[in-house]
Amino acid sequence: EQHRHQATLKELRKNDRRLKELAFQTEEDRKNQLRLQDLTEKLQAKLKVYKRQVEEAEEIAALNLAKFRKVQTDLEESAERADIAENQLGKLRAKNRSSVSASRSSEIRDLRESTIVRASSTMRASSVRQR
């Protein structure tokens, strides 16, 4: 009877030890689960922040792309207008050259005559000063 009682007590202590180990393990698992849940919540909050930042960055990128396209279109239109203006200028210069070449010979004659007149009057004035 005593021997059975000793065996039962030994089994009881063994089961108590096992119970304490399981209780400790359960407590550790519960703490780990709470830590992981807290970490999950923090990561989800960060994820929301990152998603919001990505959305804001995409909006800014879309605005910048729209501005870029508008400026690019304006640039192309300006280049077109500049080409048209250059063509018109070339035409006007060609037209001016043809009309100037005809009148230029008479202008050159007039210029030579006025230069000769000025030169002769300058010579007269300097000879008068020297006297």
Residue pairs with C-beta under 8 A, 6 or more apart in sequence:
none
